[in-house]
C-alpha cells in the first residue's frame, strides 16, 4: 500500500474505520465525516461480499463489494477504501497500523477489532456517537414491509 506509506512519511495521521456499508445511508455518512475529523487521511476497511454473508446472512449484501467501494470512495471525506475478506479487519489493521482507530459508541473498546494493535503501536482508539434513526437492517425491513 504505497499511498499509505507516503502519507505516513509526510507526517499525515491515518484514521481507520470499517464496516459493511450495505445500502449507504445518512448514518454511515455522518460516522465517516466524524471519523475524518480525527486525522489527516481516512481509510475505510470494507467487508467483502463473502465477509458480509458471514456476518449478516445469505441474503446480504444487497449491493456488491465493488459498487459499495466505488460509492464510499466517491465521498469527499474518504481517502482510501480497502476491501477485506475476513469477518474482522484485524489483519488489515495489523498491516496499516493506523494512528487512530474509529468505531461507534455501540462498541466497547475491547470489542473493537485491532484495538490492541493500535494502542501497542502508540495510536489511539476513538468511539464516536452514531446518528440515531438510521440502520441498514431497519431500511431493509421497511422495504420488505412495503
Phi and psi in radians as a Rosetta constraint file:
Dihedral C 1 N 2 CA 2 C 2 CIRCULARHARMONIC -0.995 0.35
Dihedral N 2 CA 2 C 2 N 3 CIRCULARHARMONIC -0.642 0.35
Dihedral C 2 N 3 CA 3 C 3 CIRCULARHARMONIC -1.119 0.35
Dihedral N 3 CA 3 C 3 N 4 CIRCULARHARMONIC -0.653 0.35
Dihedral C 3 N 4 CA 4 C 4 CIRCULARHARMONIC -1.132 0.35
Dihedral N 4 CA 4 C 4 N 5 CIRCULARHARMONIC -0.736 0.35
Dihedral C 4 N 5 CA 5 C 5 CIRCULARHARMONIC -1.054 0.35
Dihedral N 5 CA 5 C 5 N 6 CIRCULARHARMONIC -0.775 0.35
Dihedral C 5 N 6 CA 6 C 6 CIRCULARHARMONIC -1.068 0.35
Dihedral N 6 CA 6 C 6 N 7 CIRCULARHARMONIC -0.788 0.35
Dihedral C 6 N 7 CA 7 C 7 CIRCULARHARMONIC -1.037 0.35
Dihedral N 7 CA 7 C 7 N 8 CIRCULARHARMONIC -0.807 0.35
Dihedral C 7 N 8 CA 8 C 8 CIRCULARHARMONIC -1.153 0.35
Dihedral N 8 CA 8 C 8 N 9 CIRCULARHARMONIC -0.675 0.35
Dihedral C 8 N 9 CA 9 C 9 CIRCULARHARMONIC -1.135 0.35
Dihedral N 9 CA 9 C 9 N 10 CIRCULARHARMONIC -0.501 0.35
Dihedral C 9 N 10 CA 10 C 10 CIRCULARHARMONIC -1.602 0.35
Dihedral N 10 CA 10 C 10 N 11 CIRCULARHARMONIC 0.141 0.35
Dihedral C 10 N 11 CA 11 C 11 CIRCULARHARMONIC 1.501 0.35
Dihedral N 11 CA 11 C 11 N 12 CIRCULARHARMONIC 0.174 0.35
Dihedral C 11 N 12 CA 12 C 12 CIRCULARHARMONIC -1.281 0.35
Dihedral N 12 CA 12 C 12 N 13 CIRCULARHARMONIC 2.419 0.35
Dihedral C 12 N 13 CA 13 C 13 CIRCULARHARMONIC -1.540 0.35
Dihedral N 13 CA 13 C 13 N 14 CIRCULARHARMONIC 2.304 0.35
Dihedral C 13 N 14 CA 14 C 14 CIRCULARHARMONIC -1.773 0.35
Dihedral N 14 CA 14 C 14 N 15 CIRCULARHARMONIC 2.194 0.35
Dihedral C 14 N 15 CA 15 C 15 CIRCULARHARMONIC -1.824 0.35
Dihedral N 15 CA 15 C 15 N 16 CIRCULARHARMONIC 2.410 0.35
Dihedral C 15 N 16 CA 16 C 16 CIRCULARHARMONIC -2.211 0.35
Dihedral N 16 CA 16 C 16 N 17 CIRCULARHARMONIC 2.360 0.35
Dihedral C 16 N 17 CA 17 C 17 CIRCULARHARMONIC -2.460 0.35
Dihedral N 17 CA 17 C 17 N 18 CIRCULARHARMONIC 2.952 0.35
Dihedral C 17 N 18 CA 18 C 18 CIRCULARHARMONIC -2.609 0.35
Dihedral N 18 CA 18 C 18 N 19 CIRCULARHARMONIC 2.887 0.35
Dihedral C 18 N 19 CA 19 C 19 CIRCULARHARMONIC 3.004 0.35
Dihedral N 19 CA 19 C 19 N 20 CIRCULARHARMONIC 3.115 0.35
Dihedral C 19 N 20 CA 20 C 20 CIRCULARHARMONIC -1.460 0.35
Dihedral N 20 CA 20 C 20 N 21 CIRCULARHARMONIC -0.661 0.35
Dihedral C 20 N 21 CA 21 C 21 CIRCULARHARMONIC 0.887 0.35
Dihedral N 21 CA 21 C 21 N 22 CIRCULARHARMONIC 0.770 0.35
Dihedral C 21 N 22 CA 22 C 22 CIRCULARHARMONIC -1.514 0.35
Dihedral N 22 CA 22 C 22 N 23 CIRCULARHARMONIC 2.241 0.35
Dihedral C 22 N 23 CA 23 C 23 CIRCULARHARMONIC 0.983 0.35
Dihedral N 23 CA 23 C 23 N 24 CIRCULARHARMONIC 1.235 0.35
Dihedral C 23 N 24 CA 24 C 24 CIRCULARHARMONIC -1.002 0.35
Dihedral N 24 CA 24 C 24 N 25 CIRCULARHARMONIC 2.307 0.35
Dihedral C 24 N 25 CA 25 C 25 CIRCULARHARMONIC -2.344 0.35
Dihedral N 25 CA 25 C 25 N 26 CIRCULARHARMONIC 3.126 0.35
Dihedral C 25 N 26 CA 26 C 26 CIRCULARHARMONIC -1.000 0.35
Dihedral N 26 CA 26 C 26 N 27 CIRCULARHARMONIC -0.643 0.35
Dihedral C 26 N 27 CA 27 C 27 CIRCULARHARMONIC -1.048 0.35
Dihedral N 27 CA 27 C 27 N 28 CIRCULARHARMONIC -0.722 0.35
Dihedral C 27 N 28 CA 28 C 28 CIRCULARHARMONIC -1.083 0.35
Dihedral N 28 CA 28 C 28 N 29 CIRCULARHARMONIC -0.843 0.35
Dihedral C 28 N 29 CA 29 C 29 CIRCULARHARMONIC -1.091 0.35
Dihedral N 29 CA 29 C 29 N 30 CIRCULARHARMONIC -0.749 0.35
Dihedral C 29 N 30 CA 30 C 30 CIRCULARHARMONIC -1.052 0.35
Dihedral N 30 CA 30 C 30 N 31 CIRCULARHARMONIC -0.771 0.35
Dihedral C 30 N 31 CA 31 C 31 CIRCULARHARMONIC -1.112 0.35
Dihedral N 31 CA 31 C 31 N 32 CIRCULARHARMONIC -0.748 0.35
Dihedral C 31 N 32 CA 32 C 32 CIRCULARHARMONIC -1.133 0.35
Dihedral N 32 CA 32 C 32 N 33 CIRCULARHARMONIC -0.690 0.35
Dihedral C 32 N 33 CA 33 C 33 CIRCULARHARMONIC -1.100 0.35
Dihedral N 33 CA 33 C 33 N 34 CIRCULARHARMONIC -0.750 0.35
Dihedral C 33 N 34 CA 34 C 34 CIRCULARHARMONIC -1.115 0.35
Dihedral N 34 CA 34 C 34 N 35 CIRCULARHARMONIC -0.775 0.35
Dihedral C 34 N 35 CA 35 C 35 CIRCULARHARMONIC -1.052 0.35
Dihedral N 35 CA 35 C 35 N 36 CIRCULARHARMONIC -0.718 0.35
Dihedral C 35 N 36 CA 36 C 36 CIRCULARHARMONIC -1.094 0.35
Dihedral N 36 CA 36 C 36 N 37 CIRCULARHARMONIC -0.475 0.35
Dihedral C 36 N 37 CA 37 C 37 CIRCULARHARMONIC -1.298 0.35
Dihedral N 37 CA 37 C 37 N 38 CIRCULARHARMONIC -0.169 0.35
Dihedral C 37 N 38 CA 38 C 38 CIRCULARHARMONIC -1.578 0.35
Dihedral N 38 CA 38 C 38 N 39 CIRCULARHARMONIC 0.058 0.35
Dihedral C 38 N 39 CA 39 C 39 CIRCULARHARMONIC -3.006 0.35
Dihedral N 39 CA 39 C 39 N 40 CIRCULARHARMONIC -2.911 0.35
Dihedral C 39 N 40 CA 40 C 40 CIRCULARHARMONIC -1.583 0.35
Dihedral N 40 CA 40 C 40 N 41 CIRCULARHARMONIC -0.634 0.35
Dihedral C 40 N 41 CA 41 C 41 CIRCULARHARMONIC -2.280 0.35
Dihedral N 41 CA 41 C 41 N 42 CIRCULARHARMONIC 2.328 0.35
Dihedral C 41 N 42 CA 42 C 42 CIRCULARHARMONIC -1.868 0.35
Dihedral N 42 CA 42 C 42 N 43 CIRCULARHARMONIC 2.108 0.35
Dihedral C 42 N 43 CA 43 C 43 CIRCULARHARMONIC -1.885 0.35
Dihedral N 43 CA 43 C 43 N 44 CIRCULARHARMONIC 2.249 0.35
Dihedral C 43 N 44 CA 44 C 44 CIRCULARHARMONIC -1.914 0.35
Dihedral N 44 CA 44 C 44 N 45 CIRCULARHARMONIC 2.120 0.35
Dihedral C 44 N 45 CA 45 C 45 CIRCULARHARMONIC -1.488 0.35
Dihedral N 45 CA 45 C 45 N 46 CIRCULARHARMONIC 2.180 0.35
Dihedral C 45 N 46 CA 46 C 46 CIRCULARHARMONIC -1.972 0.35
Dihedral N 46 CA 46 C 46 N 47 CIRCULARHARMONIC 2.144 0.35
Dihedral C 46 N 47 CA 47 C 47 CIRCULARHARMONIC -1.060 0.35
Dihedral N 47 CA 47 C 47 N 48 CIRCULARHARMONIC 2.299 0.35
Dihedral C 47 N 48 CA 48 C 48 CIRCULARHARMONIC -1.168 0.35
Dihedral N 48 CA 48 C 48 N 49 CIRCULARHARMONIC 2.973 0.35
Dihedral C 48 N 49 CA 49 C 49 CIRCULARHARMONIC -1.011 0.35
Dihedral N 49 CA 49 C 49 N 50 CIRCULARHARMONIC -0.756 0.35
Dihedral C 49 N 50 CA 50 C 50 CIRCULARHARMONIC -1.086 0.35
Dihedral N 50 CA 50 C 50 N 51 CIRCULARHARMONIC -0.778 0.35
Dihedral C 50 N 51 CA 51 C 51 CIRCULARHARMONIC -1.090 0.35
Dihedral N 51 CA 51 C 51 N 52 CIRCULARHARMONIC -0.747 0.35
Dihedral C 51 N 52 CA 52 C 52 CIRCULARHARMONIC -1.089 0.35
Dihedral N 52 CA 52 C 52 N 53 CIRCULARHARMONIC -0.736 0.35
Dihedral C 52 N 53 CA 53 C 53 CIRCULARHARMONIC -1.023 0.35
Dihedral N 53 CA 53 C 53 N 54 CIRCULARHARMONIC -0.748 0.35
Dihedral C 53 N 54 CA 54 C 54 CIRCULARHARMONIC -1.077 0.35
Dihedral N 54 CA 54 C 54 N 55 CIRCULARHARMONIC -0.689 0.35
Dihedral C 54 N 55 CA 55 C 55 CIRCULARHARMONIC -1.457 0.35
Dihedral N 55 CA 55 C 55 N 56 CIRCULARHARMONIC -0.666 0.35
Dihedral C 55 N 56 CA 56 C 56 CIRCULARHARMONIC -1.962 0.35
Dihedral N 56 CA 56 C 56 N 57 CIRCULARHARMONIC -0.249 0.35
Dihedral C 56 N 57 CA 57 C 57 CIRCULARHARMONIC 1.979 0.35
Dihedral N 57 CA 57 C 57 N 58 CIRCULARHARMONIC 2.918 0.35
Dihedral C 57 N 58 CA 58 C 58 CIRCULARHARMONIC -1.165 0.35
Dihedral N 58 CA 58 C 58 N 59 CIRCULARHARMONIC -0.337 0.35
Dihedral C 58 N 59 CA 59 C 59 CIRCULARHARMONIC -1.527 0.35
Dihedral N 59 CA 59 C 59 N 60 CIRCULARHARMONIC 0.115 0.35
Dihedral C 59 N 60 CA 60 C 60 CIRCULARHARMONIC -2.176 0.35
Dihedral N 60 CA 60 C 60 N 61 CIRCULARHARMONIC 2.714 0.35
Dihedral C 60 N 61 CA 61 C 61 CIRCULARHARMONIC -1.372 0.35
Dihedral N 61 CA 61 C 61 N 62 CIRCULARHARMONIC 2.829 0.35
Dihedral C 61 N 62 CA 62 C 62 CIRCULARHARMONIC -1.421 0.35
Dihedral N 62 CA 62 C 62 N 63 CIRCULARHARMONIC -0.547 0.35
Dihedral C 62 N 63 CA 63 C 63 CIRCULARHARMONIC -1.980 0.35
Dihedral N 63 CA 63 C 63 N 64 CIRCULARHARMONIC 2.282 0.35
Dihedral C 63 N 64 CA 64 C 64 CIRCULARHARMONIC -1.173 0.35
Dihedral N 64 CA 64 C 64 N 65 CIRCULARHARMONIC 2.790 0.35
Dihedral C 64 N 65 CA 65 C 65 CIRCULARHARMONIC -1.051 0.35
Dihedral N 65 CA 65 C 65 N 66 CIRCULARHARMONIC -0.682 0.35
Dihedral C 65 N 66 CA 66 C 66 CIRCULARHARMONIC -1.141 0.35
Dihedral N 66 CA 66 C 66 N 67 CIRCULARHARMONIC -0.722 0.35
Dihedral C 66 N 67 CA 67 C 67 CIRCULARHARMONIC -1.158 0.35
Dihedral N 67 CA 67 C 67 N 68 CIRCULARHARMONIC -0.724 0.35
Dihedral C 67 N 68 CA 68 C 68 CIRCULARHARMONIC -1.107 0.35
Dihedral N 68 CA 68 C 68 N 69 CIRCULARHARMONIC -0.714 0.35
Dihedral C 68 N 69 CA 69 C 69 CIRCULARHARMONIC -1.121 0.35
Dihedral N 69 CA 69 C 69 N 70 CIRCULARHARMONIC -0.767 0.35
Dihedral C 69 N 70 CA 70 C 70 CIRCULARHARMONIC -1.097 0.35
Dihedral N 70 CA 70 C 70 N 71 CIRCULARHARMONIC -0.763 0.35
Dihedral C 70 N 71 CA 71 C 71 CIRCULARHARMONIC -1.054 0.35
Dihedral N 71 CA 71 C 71 N 72 CIRCULARHARMONIC -0.832 0.35
Dihedral C 71 N 72 CA 72 C 72 CIRCULARHARMONIC -1.107 0.35
Dihedral N 72 CA 72 C 72 N 73 CIRCULARHARMONIC -0.758 0.35
Dihedral C 72 N 73 CA 73 C 73 CIRCULARHARMONIC -1.116 0.35
Dihedral N 73 CA 73 C 73 N 74 CIRCULARHARMONIC -0.404 0.35
Dihedral C 73 N 74 CA 74 C 74 CIRCULARHARMONIC -1.369 0.35
Dihedral N 74 CA 74 C 74 N 75 CIRCULARHARMONIC -0.229 0.35
Dihedral C 74 N 75 CA 75 C 75 CIRCULARHARMONIC -1.311 0.35
Dihedral N 75 CA 75 C 75 N 76 CIRCULARHARMONIC 2.338 0.35
Dihedral C 75 N 76 CA 76 C 76 CIRCULARHARMONIC -1.028 0.35
Dihedral N 76 CA 76 C 76 N 77 CIRCULARHARMONIC -0.567 0.35
Dihedral C 76 N 77 CA 77 C 77 CIRCULARHARMONIC -1.428 0.35
Dihedral N 77 CA 77 C 77 N 78 CIRCULARHARMONIC -0.170 0.35
Dihedral C 77 N 78 CA 78 C 78 CIRCULARHARMONIC -1.671 0.35
Dihedral N 78 CA 78 C 78 N 79 CIRCULARHARMONIC 2.173 0.35
Dihedral C 78 N 79 CA 79 C 79 CIRCULARHARMONIC -1.695 0.35
Dihedral N 79 CA 79 C 79 N 80 CIRCULARHARMONIC -0.445 0.35
Dihedral C 79 N 80 CA 80 C 80 CIRCULARHARMONIC -2.760 0.35
Dihedral N 80 CA 80 C 80 N 81 CIRCULARHARMONIC 2.578 0.35
Dihedral C 80 N 81 CA 81 C 81 CIRCULARHARMONIC -2.198 0.35
Dihedral N 81 CA 81 C 81 N 82 CIRCULARHARMONIC 2.256 0.35
Dihedral C 81 N 82 CA 82 C 82 CIRCULARHARMONIC -2.191 0.35
Dihedral N 82 CA 82 C 82 N 83 CIRCULARHARMONIC 2.133 0.35
Dihedral C 82 N 83 CA 83 C 83 CIRCULARHARMONIC -1.458 0.35
Dihedral N 83 CA 83 C 83 N 84 CIRCULARHARMONIC 2.327 0.35
Dihedral C 83 N 84 CA 84 C 84 CIRCULARHARMONIC -2.175 0.35
Dihedral N 84 CA 84 C 84 N 85 CIRCULARHARMONIC 2.618 0.35
Dihedral C 84 N 85 CA 85 C 85 CIRCULARHARMONIC -1.609 0.35
Dihedral N 85 CA 85 C 85 N 86 CIRCULARHARMONIC -0.446 0.35
Dihedral C 85 N 86 CA 86 C 86 CIRCULARHARMONIC -1.304 0.35
Dihedral N 86 CA 86 C 86 N 87 CIRCULARHARMONIC 2.978 0.35
Dihedral C 86 N 87 CA 87 C 87 CIRCULARHARMONIC -1.174 0.35
Dihedral N 87 CA 87 C 87 N 88 CIRCULARHARMONIC -0.559 0.35
Dihedral C 87 N 88 CA 88 C 88 CIRCULARHARMONIC -2.192 0.35
Dihedral N 88 CA 88 C 88 N 89 CIRCULARHARMONIC 2.811 0.35
Dihedral C 88 N 89 CA 89 C 89 CIRCULARHARMONIC -1.537 0.35
Dihedral N 89 CA 89 C 89 N 90 CIRCULARHARMONIC 0.376 0.35
Dihedral C 89 N 90 CA 90 C 90 CIRCULARHARMONIC -0.905 0.35
Dihedral N 90 CA 90 C 90 N 91 CIRCULARHARMONIC -0.896 0.35
Dihedral C 90 N 91 CA 91 C 91 CIRCULARHARMONIC -1.155 0.35
Dihedral N 91 CA 91 C 91 N 92 CIRCULARHARMONIC -0.625 0.35
Dihedral C 91 N 92 CA 92 C 92 CIRCULARHARMONIC -1.130 0.35
Dihedral N 92 CA 92 C 92 N 93 CIRCULARHARMONIC -0.752 0.35
Dihedral C 92 N 93 CA 93 C 93 CIRCULARHARMONIC -1.093 0.35
Dihedral N 93 CA 93 C 93 N 94 CIRCULARHARMONIC -0.692 0.35
Dihedral C 93 N 94 CA 94 C 94 CIRCULARHARMONIC -1.063 0.35
Dihedral N 94 CA 94 C 94 N 95 CIRCULARHARMONIC -0.618 0.35
Dihedral C 94 N 95 CA 95 C 95 CIRCULARHARMONIC -1.328 0.35
Dihedral N 95 CA 95 C 95 N 96 CIRCULARHARMONIC -0.787 0.35
Dihedral C 95 N 96 CA 96 C 96 CIRCULARHARMONIC -1.315 0.35
Dihedral N 96 CA 96 C 96 N 97 CIRCULARHARMONIC -0.670 0.35
Dihedral C 96 N 97 CA 97 C 97 CIRCULARHARMONIC 0.859 0.35
Dihedral N 97 CA 97 C 97 N 98 CIRCULARHARMONIC 1.139 0.35
Dihedral C 97 N 98 CA 98 C 98 CIRCULARHARMONIC -1.168 0.35
Dihedral N 98 CA 98 C 98 N 99 CIRCULARHARMONIC 2.733 0.35
Dihedral C 98 N 99 CA 99 C 99 CIRCULARHARMONIC -1.330 0.35
Dihedral N 99 CA 99 C 99 N 100 CIRCULARHARMONIC -0.549 0.35
Dihedral C 99 N 100 CA 100 C 100 CIRCULARHARMONIC -2.358 0.35
Dihedral N 100 CA 100 C 100 N 101 CIRCULARHARMONIC 2.268 0.35
Dihedral C 100 N 101 CA 101 C 101 CIRCULARHARMONIC -1.921 0.35
Dihedral N 101 CA 101 C 101 N 102 CIRCULARHARMONIC 2.229 0.35
Dihedral C 101 N 102 CA 102 C 102 CIRCULARHARMONIC -2.162 0.35
Dihedral N 102 CA 102 C 102 N 103 CIRCULARHARMONIC 2.321 0.35
Dihedral C 102 N 103 CA 103 C 103 CIRCULARHARMONIC -2.485 0.35
Dihedral N 103 CA 103 C 103 N 104 CIRCULARHARMONIC 3.010 0.35
Dihedral C 103 N 104 CA 104 C 104 CIRCULARHARMONIC -1.324 0.35
Dihedral N 104 CA 104 C 104 N 105 CIRCULARHARMONIC 2.833 0.35
Dihedral C 104 N 105 CA 105 C 105 CIRCULARHARMONIC -1.170 0.35
Dihedral N 105 CA 105 C 105 N 106 CIRCULARHARMONIC -0.142 0.35
Dihedral C 105 N 106 CA 106 C 106 CIRCULARHARMONIC -1.273 0.35
Dihedral N 106 CA 106 C 106 N 107 CIRCULARHARMONIC -0.108 0.35
Dihedral C 106 N 107 CA 107 C 107 CIRCULARHARMONIC -1.886 0.35
Dihedral N 107 CA 107 C 107 N 108 CIRCULARHARMONIC 2.462 0.35
Dihedral C 107 N 108 CA 108 C 108 CIRCULARHARMONIC -1.428 0.35
Dihedral N 108 CA 108 C 108 N 109 CIRCULARHARMONIC 2.666 0.35
Dihedral C 108 N 109 CA 109 C 109 CIRCULARHARMONIC -0.944 0.35
Dihedral N 109 CA 109 C 109 N 110 CIRCULARHARMONIC -0.733 0.35
Dihedral C 109 N 110 CA 110 C 110 CIRCULARHARMONIC -1.172 0.35
Dihedral N 110 CA 110 C 110 N 111 CIRCULARHARMONIC -0.283 0.35
Dihedral C 110 N 111 CA 111 C 111 CIRCULARHARMONIC -1.553 0.35
Dihedral N 111 CA 111 C 111 N 112 CIRCULARHARMONIC -0.179 0.35
Dihedral C 111 N 112 CA 112 C 112 CIRCULARHARMONIC -1.448 0.35
Dihedral N 112 CA 112 C 112 N 113 CIRCULARHARMONIC 2.085 0.35
Dihedral C 112 N 113 CA 113 C 113 CIRCULARHARMONIC -0.999 0.35
Dihedral N 113 CA 113 C 113 N 114 CIRCULARHARMONIC 2.228 0.35
Dihedral C 113 N 114 CA 114 C 114 CIRCULARHARMONIC 1.533 0.35
Dihedral N 114 CA 114 C 114 N 115 CIRCULARHARMONIC 0.012 0.35
Dihedral C 114 N 115 CA 115 C 115 CIRCULARHARMONIC -0.997 0.35
Dihedral N 115 CA 115 C 115 N 116 CIRCULARHARMONIC -0.681 0.35
Dihedral C 115 N 116 CA 116 C 116 CIRCULARHARMONIC -1.141 0.35
Dihedral N 116 CA 116 C 116 N 117 CIRCULARHARMONIC -0.689 0.35
Dihedral C 116 N 117 CA 117 C 117 CIRCULARHARMONIC -1.138 0.35
Dihedral N 117 CA 117 C 117 N 118 CIRCULARHARMONIC -0.807 0.35
Dihedral C 117 N 118 CA 118 C 118 CIRCULARHARMONIC -1.127 0.35
Dihedral N 118 CA 118 C 118 N 119 CIRCULARHARMONIC -0.808 0.35
Dihedral C 118 N 119 CA 119 C 119 CIRCULARHARMONIC -1.117 0.35
Dihedral N 119 CA 119 C 119 N 120 CIRCULARHARMONIC -0.718 0.35
Dihedral C 119 N 120 CA 120 C 120 CIRCULARHARMONIC -1.140 0.35
Dihedral N 120 CA 120 C 120 N 121 CIRCULARHARMONIC -0.473 0.35
Dihedral C 120 N 121 CA 121 C 121 CIRCULARHARMONIC -1.623 0.35
Dihedral N 121 CA 121 C 121 N 122 CIRCULARHARMONIC 0.155 0.35
Dihedral C 121 N 122 CA 122 C 122 CIRCULARHARMONIC 1.585 0.35
Dihedral N 122 CA 122 C 122 N 123 CIRCULARHARMONIC 0.112 0.35
Dihedral C 122 N 123 CA 123 C 123 CIRCULARHARMONIC -1.525 0.35
Dihedral N 123 CA 123 C 123 N 124 CIRCULARHARMONIC -3.010 0.35
Dihedral C 123 N 124 CA 124 C 124 CIRCULARHARMONIC -2.335 0.35
Dihedral N 124 CA 124 C 124 N 125 CIRCULARHARMONIC 2.766 0.35
Dihedral C 124 N 125 CA 125 C 125 CIRCULARHARMONIC -1.994 0.35
Dihedral N 125 CA 125 C 125 N 126 CIRCULARHARMONIC 2.244 0.35
Dihedral C 125 N 126 CA 126 C 126 CIRCULARHARMONIC -2.083 0.35
Dihedral N 126 CA 126 C 126 N 127 CIRCULARHARMONIC 2.395 0.35
Dihedral C 126 N 127 CA 127 C 127 CIRCULARHARMONIC -1.931 0.35
Dihedral N 127 CA 127 C 127 N 128 CIRCULARHARMONIC 2.192 0.35
Dihedral C 127 N 128 CA 128 C 128 CIRCULARHARMONIC -1.895 0.35
Dihedral N 128 CA 128 C 128 N 129 CIRCULARHARMONIC 2.681 0.35
Dihedral C 128 N 129 CA 129 C 129 CIRCULARHARMONIC -1.222 0.35
Dihedral N 129 CA 129 C 129 N 130 CIRCULARHARMONIC 2.396 0.35
Dihedral C 129 N 130 CA 130 C 130 CIRCULARHARMONIC -1.617 0.35
Dihedral N 130 CA 130 C 130 N 131 CIRCULARHARMONIC 2.613 0.35
Dihedral C 130 N 131 CA 131 C 131 CIRCULARHARMONIC -1.333 0.35
Dihedral N 131 CA 131 C 131 N 132 CIRCULARHARMONIC 2.090 0.35
Dihedral C 131 N 132 CA 132 C 132 CIRCULARHARMONIC -1.216 0.35
Dihedral N 132 CA 132 C 132 N 133 CIRCULARHARMONIC 2.591 0.35
Dihedral C 132 N 133 CA 133 C 133 CIRCULARHARMONIC 1.601 0.35
Dihedral N 133 CA 133 C 133 N 134 CIRCULARHARMONIC 0.104 0.35
Dihedral C 133 N 134 CA 134 C 134 CIRCULARHARMONIC -2.223 0.35
Dihedral N 134 CA 134 C 134 N 135 CIRCULARHARMONIC 2.138 0.35
Dihedral C 134 N 135 CA 135 C 135 CIRCULARHARMONIC -2.700 0.35
Dihedral N 135 CA 135 C 135 N 136 CIRCULARHARMONIC 2.273 0.35
Dihedral C 135 N 136 CA 136 C 136 CIRCULARHARMONIC -1.030 0.35
Dihedral N 136 CA 136 C 136 N 137 CIRCULARHARMONIC -0.760 0.35
Dihedral C 136 N 137 CA 137 C 137 CIRCULARHARMONIC -1.051 0.35
Dihedral N 137 CA 137 C 137 N 138 CIRCULARHARMONIC -0.715 0.35
Dihedral C 137 N 138 CA 138 C 138 CIRCULARHARMONIC -1.139 0.35
Dihedral N 138 CA 138 C 138 N 139 CIRCULARHARMONIC -0.690 0.35
Dihedral C 138 N 139 CA 139 C 139 CIRCULARHARMONIC -1.100 0.35
Dihedral N 139 CA 139 C 139 N 140 CIRCULARHARMONIC -0.756 0.35
Dihedral C 139 N 140 CA 140 C 140 CIRCULARHARMONIC -1.070 0.35
Dihedral N 140 CA 140 C 140 N 141 CIRCULARHARMONIC -0.783 0.35
Dihedral C 140 N 141 CA 141 C 141 CIRCULARHARMONIC -1.100 0.35
Dihedral N 141 CA 141 C 141 N 142 CIRCULARHARMONIC -0.676 0.35
Dihedral C 141 N 142 CA 142 C 142 CIRCULARHARMONIC -1.118 0.35
Dihedral N 142 CA 142 C 142 N 143 CIRCULARHARMONIC -0.739 0.35
Dihedral C 142 N 143 CA 143 C 143 CIRCULARHARMONIC -1.131 0.35
Dihedral N 143 CA 143 C 143 N 144 CIRCULARHARMONIC -0.753 0.35
Dihedral C 143 N 144 CA 144 C 144 CIRCULARHARMONIC -1.069 0.35
Dihedral N 144 CA 144 C 144 N 145 CIRCULARHARMONIC -0.608 0.35
Dihedral C 144 N 145 CA 145 C 145 CIRCULARHARMONIC -1.342 0.35
Dihedral N 145 CA 145 C 145 N 146 CIRCULARHARMONIC -0.203 0.35
